[in-house]
């Protein structure tokens, strides 16, 4: 790991997902794109061959994604499921919180930034809410800076 690259925290499920994507890109997608390039070459003049240009662009994207995943895998710190505790909020924790102002209850899984998916209630440990929740215990209230000022969230439950 280079000195300017920090470790990327990721859950075991996220790590397995990245490995699966890498394997797919290397074994299936790479060959599909190579076949498309081969077929497009048979159409003749490459300077006016849209199929060839599109296939070469896709090849560049696939190779770039492979390099990106391989680079990330070198700096990943995997949080093992058995290491996820419930005494306080950490990466891998599922936390139920109550927004005091709106009396709204939400549940989030705290994940590494590579796995963040707010639409599916997976928030990054580096996000404003995620970082504020880290280390909090059941019953505590954390305050989070939001564009409109400050929001307070009470920790109702922590589990895995």
Buried (B, 14 or more C-beta within 10 A) or exposed (E): EEEEEEEBBBBBBBBEBBEEBBEEBBEEBBEEBEEBBEEBEEEEEEEEBEBBEEBBEBBEEBEEBBEEBEEBBEEBEBBEEEEBEBEBBBBBBBBBBBBEEEEEEBEBBBBBBBBBEEEEEBBBBEBBBBBBBBEBEBEEEBEBEEEEEEBBBBBBEBEE
